[in-house]
Amino acid sequence: MRPAMRPALFLWLVAALTLPALADKAKDFFVKGQDAEARQQFEAAYDFYKQAYDLKPKELRYRAAFEHARFEAASTIVHRGQKLREDGKLDEAVAEFRSALNLEPGNLDARVNLALAERSAGQLDRAKETLLDVLNRAPANAPAHYNLAQLYDQTNEPARAVEHYRLFLEHAGAEHSARAAPVRARIAALSKMPE
């Protein structure tokens, strides 16, 4: 064997021995992710699926499981943040909503809930910025319009409040029908106020 061939042969041998080990390790992480998901431990499932996907990014089932678990894990974190906000633990709630956004940056539910926690903590300008960010991403987001209208109402900006209350009514679906009558009444009251 020629001396120039030895490094190439060595590299081939290393690759031949390590690739099956990586595939087995990825499969092990995938199976652990399936187990965690079956127990509805979505954050753990996400971690395992992510490790499997990182090892074998071309494996479609690893990617699909990773994407699904990321959504479920973010939803779990948002739910935990909502409970913390309801319990008045606003700093912890904000941290949870930011954690969900780190996991899934496009999660609009996490952003709206972050704004609610910021508002409850008295960070009104930050809450407005967060809601405006939601509306830049999804102009028809009814909860963002509603909460932004309430913020403008709270900060004595009636014209802007009316604008967003109207946009809320325009984009609200059946799930928001209970708010329609009070919102219309508030628009009427604000419209009578002098500028």
C-alpha positions in Angstrom: 0.0 0.0 0.0 1.3 3.4 -0.9 2.0 5.8 2.0 -0.2 8.5 0.5 -3.2 6.2 0.7 -2.9 5.6 4.4 -4.6 8.8 5.7 -7.5 8.4 3.3 -7.9 4.8 4.4 -7.8 5.9 8.0 -10.4 8.5 7.5 -12.7 6.1 5.7 -12.3 3.6 8.6 -13.1 6.2 11.2 -16.2 7.3 9.2 -17.3 3.7 8.7 -17.1 3.1 12.5 -18.6 6.3 13.8 -21.6 6.8 11.4 -23.5 3.8 12.6 -22.8 4.9 16.2 -24.3 8.3 15.5 -27.3 6.7 13.9 -27.8 4.5 16.9 -27.4 7.4 19.3 -29.9 9.5 17.2 -32.4 6.6 17.3 -31.9 6.3 21.1 -32.7 10.0 21.5 -35.7 9.6 19.2 -37.1 6.7 21.2 -36.6 8.6 24.5 -38.4 11.6 22.9 -41.3 9.3 22.0 -41.5 8.0 25.6 -41.4 11.5 27.0 -44.1 12.7 24.6 -46.3 9.7 25.5 -46.1 10.9 29.1 -46.9 14.4 28.0 -43.5 15.7 29.1 -43.2 17.9 26.1 -40.2 19.9 27.2 -38.2 16.7 27.7 -39.5 15.3 24.5 -38.3 18.4 22.7 -34.8 18.1 24.2 -34.5 14.4 23.1 -36.0 15.1 19.6 -33.6 18.0 19.2 -30.6 15.9 20.0 -31.8 13.2 17.5 -32.4 15.9 14.8 -29.0 17.6 15.5 -27.3 14.2 15.0 -29.2 13.3 11.8 -30.7 16.5 10.3 -31.7 14.8 7.1 -33.9 12.3 8.8 -37.4 13.6 8.2 -39.1 11.8 11.1 -36.6 13.4 13.5 -37.3 16.8 12.1 -41.1 16.4 12.2 -41.0 15.1 15.8 -38.6 18.0 16.8 -40.9 20.6 15.2 -44.1 19.2 16.8 -42.4 18.9 20.2 -41.1 22.4 20.0 -44.7 23.7 19.5 -46.0 21.5 22.4 -43.1 22.5 24.7 -43.7 26.2 24.0 -47.4 25.8 24.6 -46.7 24.1 27.9 -44.4 27.0 28.9 -47.0 29.6 27.9 -49.6 27.8 30.0 -47.2 27.8 33.0 -46.6 31.5 32.5 -50.4 32.2 32.4 -50.8 30.4 35.7 -47.9 32.5 37.2 -49.4 35.7 35.9 -52.8 34.8 37.4 -51.0 34.1 40.7 -49.4 37.6 40.6 -45.9 36.2 40.0 -45.2 38.6 37.2 -41.4 38.5 36.9 -41.6 34.7 36.8 -44.4 34.9 34.2 -42.4 37.2 32.0 -39.4 34.8 32.2 -41.7 31.9 31.2 -43.1 33.8 28.2 -39.6 34.8 27.1 -38.5 31.2 27.5 -41.4 30.1 25.2 -40.3 32.8 22.7 -36.7 31.6 22.8 -38.0 28.1 21.9 -40.5 29.3 19.3 -40.0 32.9 18.3 -43.1 33.0 16.1 -45.4 32.1 19.0 -47.9 34.9 19.0 -49.8 33.5 22.0 -46.6 33.8 24.0 -46.1 37.4 22.8 -49.7 38.5 23.7 -49.3 36.9 27.1 -46.0 38.5 27.6 -47.7 41.9 26.9 -50.4 41.1 29.5 -47.7 40.3 32.1 -45.8 43.5 31.2 -49.0 45.5 31.5 -49.8 43.9 34.9 -46.3 44.8 36.0 -46.9 48.4 35.1 -44.6 48.3 32.1 -47.1 49.9 29.8 -44.7 51.2 27.1 -43.1 47.8 26.8 -46.5 46.1 26.7 -47.5 48.4 23.8 -44.3 47.6 21.9 -44.9 43.9 22.4 -48.5 44.1 21.1 -47.4 46.3 18.2 -44.8 43.6 17.4 -47.6 41.0 17.3 -49.6 43.1 15.0 -46.6 43.7 12.7 -46.4 39.9 12.4 -50.2 39.2 12.3 -52.3 42.3 11.6 -55.6 40.4 12.1 -54.7 39.2 15.6 -57.9 40.0 17.5 -56.5 39.5 21.1 -53.6 41.9 20.3 -56.0 44.5 19.1 -58.2 44.1 22.1 -55.3 44.3 24.6 -53.7 47.2 22.8 -57.1 49.1 22.8 -57.3 48.5 26.6 -53.7 49.9 27.0 -54.5 53.0 24.9 -57.7 53.3 27.0 -55.7 53.0 30.2 -53.2 55.6 29.0 -55.9 58.1 28.0 -55.5 57.8 24.2 -59.1 57.5 23.2 -58.7 57.8 19.4 -56.1 55.0 19.4 -58.2 52.9 21.8 -61.3 53.3 19.5 -59.2 52.3 16.4 -58.0 49.1 18.0 -61.4 48.3 19.6 -62.9 48.5 16.0 -60.1 46.4 14.6 -60.8 43.9 17.3 -64.5 43.7 16.3 -63.5 43.4 12.7 -61.2 40.5 13.3 -62.8 38.8 16.2 -64.3 35.3 15.6 -66.9 33.5 17.4 -64.6 32.7 20.3 -64.6 36.5 21.2 -68.3 37.1 20.8 -68.8 37.6 24.6 -66.6 40.7 24.3 -68.4 42.3 21.4 -71.2 44.1 23.3 -68.9 45.6 26.0 -66.4 46.7 23.3 -69.2 48.4 21.3 -70.3 50.2 24.5 -66.8 51.3 25.2 -66.4 52.6 21.7 -69.6 54.6 22.1 -68.4 56.0 25.4 -64.9 56.9 24.1 -66.4 58.5 20.9 -68.4 60.9 23.0 -65.3 62.1 24.9 -63.7 65.4 23.8 -60.3 65.0 22.2 
